[in-house]
Amino acid sequence: MTIFPKISEINLNYDLYNYFDITDISFYFYSPNTKIEFIAFDILHNFSYITELSNLIDYSNIKLKNFNSNKLLDLPFIIGSSAFNLKDSNWEPFKKHNWFIPRFLIIRDIEKTYLVTFHKEDDDKTELKTITNSFIQKLKSLKKVKNPKIKLSPNKITSFEEFSNYANSLKDFIKSEKLLKIVPAVENIYNFSAANTHLIELLKTNLLNTFIYAFKLNDSIFFGASPENFFTKKENQITIDSLASTAPYNSNYKEQLSSIKNYNEQKIVSDFIAEILQKYNNDVEIDNSQKFKIAGSLVHLKTIFKTKVESQEDTFKLLNELSPTPAVCGFPQKLSYELINKYEPFSRGLYSGVIGYISNRSIEMAVAIRCGLKNNNSLRLYGGAGFIKESDIENEYNEINSKISTITNLLKNE
C-alpha cells in the first residue's frame, strides 16, 4: 500500500481543539516537550488488528510518497493508543490497540497552521476532492459558541473500605516477597455534562507541563493530561521518563518526596527501565538534573533516561518490553499485570496504557494517566498508587484521590 500526503497552509479562526467535534472520529494531542500540537480526523488505514505494540513496525511495509521534505519528516501519520486491558463493554468501541493513519490532520507550529490530507494510490480523485472540500467547509464554517456550564455530580465513588479490601489482597503478594511493587487503581463514576471542546480547553490552559490528549470514537471520548513521557524517539535518540512517587505541590514537597518509601518506589521504576535499555545499548545516560516533575497541583520524582537505538525492529521491541512500566503496573511486570487483571474490580481500558504518534523519523508517546472516559452523560475518572512494602493503604488511597482531584477540581471550579 502507498500513502500520499498533500500538505497546504490553512488559516483557522480558533485553537485546534475547538474543531474536535466536527467529525465522529477525532484525535487531539499536545506535547509539552516537543511542543507539537495537532488534531486528526477520520481513518484512512486502521492498525487495530495488531496484537502488541511491536506490531506497529508493520507501518514500515507502507510506501510513503513525498515524505522527504523537512515539513513532512516529523509529520505524525500514525496516531492512537494502546489499552492496559479491556474486560467490559464500557470501553466500546475502543480496542486493545487503536492506531490508525488519519484522513485529515491539522498541525500547528509557532507561525503557521498546515492541513494535511492523506490518501491512497487507488483513491478515486473526484471523490477525494469532494470529501476534502466538504471537510474544509466544516472547518471554515465553525462558529464558536459560549460553553454551557459544566455539571458534575458523584454517581459511584470508591470508598476507602472497597479500596482497602482490594489493596490488601494485592499487598499480601508483597508481604510474601512475590512482588516488589504493584499499582492498584480506582475508577470513580460521575454524572457529567460539558462541551467536549471546553473540556480540552480546561486541561490545556490549567494543567501545564503535561501531555494533553483527547480521542473520540463516536460517542466515547478518552481524554487526559499526563505528566509522564513513556517514549520519545528523535531519529536514533531515545528519551524515557521514570516517574513515580507523589506529593502535593507546596513548600514541603521536597521533604515529603525525600522519604525512603518514595525513593524505593521510584528506584524500582528506574531500575526496570535501565535494565531493559541496556539490552539494546550499554551506553545509557541517566539524567537526574530535573529531579522533580511539577504537574498541576502534584509533584513527582523524575529520572530521565537517554540512549540510542539504531534499528527500527529494536525500537518497537523496546516499546513492547517497556509497557506497562512499574509506574502504572508493578514489578515483576508479568505477575503484577496478571494480578491486576484478576483482582481489580473494573476494566482499566486505555487508562495506564500509552497514547501518541509516529512520524517518519520520530515517535512520541505518553503514559495515559490523569485521565477519564466520557460517554454521553457519564464520566469515569481513574487514578492509581504504587504499593511497596513501606506503603500505608490509607495514604495511598488519599494519593489516588488527589490525582483524580486534578480533574474534578478543574471541573468543579467552572
C-alpha positions as CSV (number, residue, x, y, z in Angstrom):
1,M,0.0,0.0,0.0
2,T,1.2,3.5,-0.8
3,I,0.2,6.6,1.2
4,F,0.3,10.1,-0.3
5,P,0.2,13.3,1.8
6,K,-0.9,16.6,0.5
7,I,0.1,19.5,2.7
8,S,-1.0,23.1,2.5
9,E,-1.2,26.1,4.7
10,I,-4.6,26.9,6.2
11,N,-5.9,29.8,8.2
12,L,-8.2,28.9,11.1
13,N,-10.1,31.2,13.4
14,Y,-9.7,29.2,16.6
15,D,-7.3,27.0,18.6
16,L,-7.2,23.4,17.2
17,Y,-9.2,21.7,20.0
18,N,-12.2,23.8,19.0
19,Y,-12.6,21.6,15.9
20,F,-12.7,18.4,17.9
21,D,-16.4,17.7,17.3
22,I,-16.7,18.3,13.5
23,T,-16.3,14.5,12.8
24,D,-17.2,11.3,14.7
25,I,-13.6,10.2,14.9
26,S,-11.0,12.8,16.1
27,F,-7.8,12.8,18.0
28,Y,-6.1,15.8,19.7
29,F,-2.5,15.8,21.1
30,Y,-0.2,18.3,22.6
31,S,3.3,17.7,23.9
32,P,4.9,19.9,26.5
33,N,8.3,18.5,25.5
34,T,8.4,18.8,21.7
35,K,5.6,21.5,21.6
36,I,4.0,19.6,18.8
37,E,0.2,20.2,18.6
38,F,-2.1,18.5,16.1
39,I,-5.7,17.3,15.6
40,A,-6.6,14.5,13.3
41,F,-9.9,13.3,11.8
42,D,-11.4,10.1,10.3
43,I,-9.5,6.9,9.4
44,L,-7.7,6.2,6.2
45,H,-6.0,3.0,7.3
46,N,-6.5,1.1,10.6
47,F,-3.9,-0.8,12.6
48,S,-6.4,-2.1,15.2
49,Y,-5.7,-5.7,14.0
50,I,-2.3,-5.7,15.7
51,T,-1.8,-7.8,18.8
52,E,1.1,-5.9,20.5
53,L,2.8,-2.6,20.3
54,S,5.8,-4.1,18.4
55,N,3.5,-4.9,15.5
56,L,3.4,-1.2,14.7
57,I,6.6,-1.9,12.8
58,D,4.1,-3.0,10.1
59,Y,4.0,0.6,9.1
60,S,7.4,0.2,7.5
61,N,5.7,-2.0,4.9
62,I,3.7,1.0,3.8
63,K,5.3,3.0,1.0
64,L,5.3,6.7,1.8
65,K,5.5,9.1,-1.1
66,N,6.7,12.7,-0.9
67,F,7.8,12.3,2.7
68,N,11.3,13.7,2.0
69,S,10.7,17.3,2.7
70,N,11.5,18.8,6.2
71,K,7.9,19.7,6.6
72,L,6.9,16.0,6.3
73,L,9.7,14.1,8.1
74,D,8.3,14.9,11.5
75,L,4.6,14.9,10.5
76,P,2.5,12.5,12.6
77,F,0.9,10.0,10.3
78,I,0.2,7.1,12.6
79,I,-1.6,8.1,15.8
80,G,-3.6,6.4,18.5
81,S,-3.3,4.5,21.7
82,S,-2.9,1.0,23.3
83,A,-5.0,-0.1,26.3
84,F,-3.8,-1.6,29.5
85,N,-6.7,-4.1,29.4
86,L,-10.3,-4.5,28.2
87,K,-12.5,-6.5,30.4
88,D,-16.0,-5.0,29.9
89,S,-18.2,-3.1,27.4
90,N,-17.7,0.3,29.0
91,W,-14.8,0.9,26.6
92,E,-16.5,0.1,23.4
93,P,-15.7,0.9,20.6
94,F,-12.1,1.2,21.7
95,K,-10.0,-1.9,21.2
96,K,-6.8,-3.2,22.8
97,H,-4.8,-1.3,20.1
98,N,-6.3,1.8,18.4
99,W,-3.7,3.0,15.9
100,F,-4.5,4.5,12.5
101,I,-3.5,6.8,9.7
102,P,-6.0,9.6,9.6
103,R,-7.7,11.0,6.5
104,F,-7.1,14.6,7.7
105,L,-4.5,16.1,10.1
106,I,-4.1,19.8,11.1
107,I,-0.8,20.6,12.7
108,R,0.3,24.0,14.1
109,D,3.7,25.3,14.7
110,I,4.8,28.7,16.1
111,E,4.0,30.6,12.9
112,K,1.7,28.6,10.7
113,T,-1.0,26.0,10.5
114,Y,-1.0,23.2,8.0
115,L,-3.7,21.0,6.7
116,V,-2.6,17.5,5.6
117,T,-4.8,15.2,3.5
118,F,-3.7,11.6,3.4
119,H,-4.8,9.4,0.5
120,K,-4.1,6.0,-1.1
121,E,-2.9,5.5,-4.6
122,D,-6.2,3.9,-5.7
123,D,-8.5,6.5,-4.1
124,D,-11.0,8.0,-6.5
125,K,-9.7,11.5,-7.2
126,T,-13.1,13.0,-7.8
127,E,-14.5,11.5,-4.6
128,L,-11.4,12.6,-2.6
129,K,-11.8,16.2,-3.8
130,T,-15.4,16.2,-2.7
131,I,-14.6,14.8,0.7
132,T,-11.7,17.3,1.2
133,N,-13.8,20.3,0.1
134,S,-16.6,19.2,2.5
135,F,-14.1,18.9,5.3
136,I,-12.6,22.3,4.7
137,Q,-16.1,23.8,4.6
138,K,-16.7,22.3,8.1
139,L,-13.5,23.9,9.3
140,K,-14.3,27.3,7.8
141,S,-17.9,27.4,8.9
142,L,-17.3,26.5,12.5
143,K,-18.8,29.1,14.9
144,K,-17.5,29.0,18.4
145,V,-20.4,29.3,20.9
146,K,-20.3,30.1,24.5
147,N,-19.7,26.9,26.5
148,P,-22.6,25.8,28.7
149,K,-21.9,25.5,32.4
150,I,-20.3,22.2,33.4
151,K,-22.4,19.9,35.6
152,L,-20.6,17.3,37.7
153,S,-22.1,15.1,40.5
154,P,-20.9,11.9,42.1
155,N,-22.5,8.6,40.9
156,K,-20.3,5.8,42.3
157,I,-17.2,6.8,44.3
158,T,-14.9,4.1,45.5
159,S,-14.9,4.1,49.3
160,F,-11.8,3.5,51.4
161,E,-13.3,0.2,52.6
162,E,-13.8,-1.0,49.0
163,F,-10.3,0.0,48.1
164,S,-8.8,-1.4,51.2
165,N,-10.3,-4.9,50.5
166,Y,-8.8,-4.9,47.0
167,A,-5.5,-3.4,48.0
168,N,-4.9,-5.8,50.9
169,S,-5.4,-8.8,48.6
170,L,-2.5,-7.3,46.5
171,K,-0.3,-6.3,49.4
172,D,-0.2,-9.9,50.6
173,F,1.9,-10.7,47.5
174,I,4.4,-8.0,48.6
175,K,4.5,-9.4,52.1
176,S,5.2,-12.8,50.7
177,E,8.0,-11.2,48.6
178,K,6.5,-12.3,45.3
179,L,6.2,-8.7,44.3
180,L,8.4,-5.6,44.9
181,K,5.7,-3.3,43.8
182,I,2.1,-3.2,42.5
183,V,-0.1,-0.3,41.4
184,P,-3.8,-0.7,42.4
185,A,-6.2,1.8,40.9
186,V,-9.6,3.3,41.4
187,E,-12.5,4.1,39.0
188,N,-14.9,6.8,40.1
189,I,-18.1,7.5,38.2
190,Y,-19.8,10.8,37.9
191,N,-22.9,12.3,36.2
192,F,-21.4,14.8,33.8
193,S,-22.4,17.4,31.3
194,A,-19.9,19.5,29.4
195,A,-18.9,20.5,25.9
196,N,-16.0,18.4,24.6
197,T,-14.1,21.3,23.3
198,H,-14.4,23.1,26.7
199,L,-13.1,20.1,28.5
200,I,-10.0,20.0,26.4
201,E,-9.5,23.8,26.8
202,L,-9.7,23.5,30.5
203,L,-7.0,20.8,30.5
204,K,-4.7,22.7,28.2
205,T,-4.9,26.1,29.9
206,N,-4.8,24.8,33.5
207,L,-2.7,21.6,33.7
208,L,0.6,23.0,32.3
209,N,3.7,20.9,31.7
210,T,1.6,17.9,30.7
211,F,0.7,15.9,27.6
212,I,-2.9,16.9,26.7
213,Y,-4.9,14.3,24.7
214,A,-8.4,13.6,23.6
215,F,-9.5,10.6,21.5
216,K,-13.1,10.3,20.2
217,L,-14.7,7.3,18.6
218,N,-18.4,8.1,18.1
219,D,-19.9,8.9,21.5
220,S,-16.9,7.7,23.6
221,I,-14.2,10.2,24.4
222,F,-10.9,9.3,26.2
223,F,-9.1,12.4,27.5
224,G,-6.4,13.4,29.9
225,A,-3.4,15.4,31.0
226,S,-0.4,13.1,31.6
227,P,2.8,14.3,33.2
228,E,4.7,11.2,32.0
229,N,6.7,10.7,28.8
230,F,6.6,7.0,28.1
231,F,8.8,7.0,25.0
232,T,10.2,9.7,22.7
233,K,12.5,9.0,19.8
234,K,14.0,11.6,17.5
235,E,16.0,9.9,14.8
236,N,18.1,7.4,16.8
237,Q,18.0,9.2,20.2
238,I,15.5,7.8,22.7
239,T,14.3,9.6,25.9
240,I,12.2,7.9,28.6
241,D,10.9,9.2,31.9
242,S,11.0,7.3,35.1
243,L,8.2,8.9,37.1
244,A,7.0,7.7,40.5
245,S,6.0,8.9,44.0
246,T,3.6,11.8,44.6
247,A,3.4,14.8,46.9
248,P,1.2,17.9,46.9
249,Y,2.8,20.9,45.2
250,N,3.6,23.1,48.3
251,S,6.5,24.4,50.2
252,N,7.1,21.0,51.8
253,Y,7.1,18.7,48.7
254,K,10.9,18.2,48.5
255,E,11.0,17.0,52.1
256,Q,8.0,14.7,51.5
257,L,9.5,13.1,48.4
258,S,12.9,12.5,50.1
259,S,11.5,9.7,52.3
260,I,12.8,6.1,52.0
261,K,9.4,4.9,50.8
262,N,9.3,7.4,47.9
263,Y,12.9,6.8,47.0
264,N,12.4,3.0,46.9
265,E,9.2,3.3,44.9
266,Q,10.9,5.4,42.2
267,K,14.0,3.2,42.2
268,I,12.0,0.2,41.2
269,V,10.7,2.0,38.1
270,S,14.2,3.4,37.2
271,D,15.9,0.0,37.6
272,F,13.3,-1.6,35.4
273,I,13.8,0.9,32.6
274,A,17.6,0.9,32.9
275,E,17.8,-2.9,32.7
276,I,15.7,-3.0,29.5
277,L,17.5,-0.2,27.8
278,Q,20.9,-1.8,28.5
279,K,19.8,-4.9,26.5
280,Y,19.8,-2.7,23.4
281,N,22.7,-0.3,24.2
282,N,25.1,-0.4,27.1
283,D,25.6,3.3,26.8
284,V,22.6,4.7,28.8
285,E,22.7,8.3,30.1
286,I,20.9,8.8,33.4
287,D,19.8,12.4,34.0
288,N,18.8,13.4,37.5
289,S,19.1,17.1,36.9
290,Q,15.3,17.5,36.7
291,K,14.6,15.6,39.9
292,F,11.1,16.8,40.3
293,K,8.2,16.9,37.8
294,I,5.6,19.5,38.7
295,A,2.2,18.8,37.1
296,G,-0.7,20.9,38.2
297,S,-1.2,20.5,42.0
298,L,1.1,17.5,42.3
299,V,4.8,16.8,42.1
300,H,6.6,13.5,41.3
301,L,10.2,12.2,41.4
302,K,11.7,12.1,38.0
303,T,14.7,10.5,36.3
304,I,15.3,10.9,32.6
305,F,17.0,8.0,30.6
306,K,18.7,8.6,27.2
307,T,20.2,6.2,24.8
308,K,20.5,5.4,21.1
309,V,18.8,2.5,19.3
310,E,19.7,2.1,15.6
311,S,17.3,-0.4,14.2
312,Q,13.5,0.1,13.7
313,E,13.0,-3.5,14.8
314,D,14.7,-3.0,18.1
315,T,12.8,0.3,18.7
316,F,9.5,-1.5,18.5
317,K,10.7,-4.4,20.6
318,L,11.7,-1.9,23.2
319,L,8.2,-0.3,23.2
320,N,6.8,-3.8,23.8
321,E,9.1,-4.6,26.7
322,L,8.6,-1.3,28.5
323,S,4.8,-1.4,28.6
324,P,3.4,-1.4,31.1
325,T,6.1,0.0,33.3
326,P,6.2,-0.4,37.1
327,A,5.0,3.2,37.4
328,V,1.5,2.0,36.4
329,C,1.6,-1.8,36.9
330,G,4.2,-3.2,39.2
331,F,7.3,-5.4,39.4
332,P,7.8,-8.1,38.4
333,Q,5.9,-6.9,35.4
334,K,4.1,-10.1,34.3
335,L,2.9,-11.1,37.7
336,S,1.7,-7.6,38.5
337,Y,-0.2,-7.4,35.3
338,E,-1.9,-10.8,35.9
339,L,-2.9,-9.9,39.5
340,I,-4.4,-6.5,38.5
341,N,-6.4,-8.3,35.8
342,K,-7.6,-10.8,38.3
343,Y,-8.4,-8.7,41.3
344,E,-9.1,-5.1,40.1
345,P,-12.9,-4.7,40.1
346,F,-13.1,-2.7,36.8
347,S,-11.6,-2.6,33.3
348,R,-8.8,0.0,33.0
349,G,-9.2,0.2,29.3
350,L,-6.9,3.0,27.9
351,Y,-6.1,4.2,31.4
352,S,-2.4,3.4,32.1
353,G,-1.9,2.4,28.5
354,V,0.0,4.6,26.1
355,I,-1.1,7.3,23.7
356,G,0.8,9.3,21.0
357,Y,2.0,9.3,17.4
358,I,4.7,8.0,15.0
359,S,6.2,10.2,12.2
360,N,8.8,9.3,9.6
361,R,11.7,9.9,11.9
362,S,10.2,10.3,15.4
363,I,7.9,8.6,18.0
364,E,6.3,10.3,20.9
365,M,4.1,8.5,23.4
366,A,2.8,9.5,26.9
367,V,1.6,7.2,29.6
368,A,-2.2,7.6,29.7
369,I,-2.8,8.8,33.2
370,R,-4.7,11.7,34.9
371,C,-7.5,10.7,32.5
372,G,-11.1,9.9,32.1
373,L,-13.7,8.3,29.8
374,K,-16.7,10.4,28.8
375,N,-19.7,8.7,27.3
376,N,-22.8,10.8,26.9
377,N,-23.6,12.0,30.4
378,S,-21.3,9.6,32.2
379,L,-17.8,10.3,33.3
380,R,-15.3,7.7,34.6
381,L,-12.1,9.0,36.2
382,Y,-9.0,6.9,37.0
383,G,-6.1,7.1,39.4
384,G,-3.6,4.6,40.9
385,A,-0.8,4.5,43.5
386,G,2.3,2.4,43.9
387,F,2.4,-0.1,46.7
388,I,5.7,-1.3,48.1
389,K,6.4,-2.9,51.5
390,E,6.6,0.5,53.2
391,S,3.2,1.7,51.9
392,D,0.2,2.6,54.0
393,I,-3.1,1.8,52.4
394,E,-4.9,4.9,53.7
395,N,-2.1,7.2,52.5
396,E,-2.2,5.5,49.0
397,Y,-6.0,5.9,48.9
398,N,-5.6,9.6,49.7
399,E,-2.9,9.9,47.0
400,I,-5.3,8.4,44.4
401,N,-8.0,10.8,45.3
402,S,-5.6,13.7,45.0
403,K,-4.7,12.5,41.4
404,I,-8.4,12.2,40.5
405,S,-9.0,15.7,42.0
406,T,-6.7,17.3,39.5
407,I,-9.6,16.7,37.1
408,T,-12.6,17.1,39.3
409,N,-11.3,20.3,40.9
410,L,-10.9,21.8,37.5
411,L,-14.4,20.9,36.6
412,K,-16.0,22.0,39.9
413,N,-14.3,25.4,39.7
414,E,-16.1,26.1,36.4
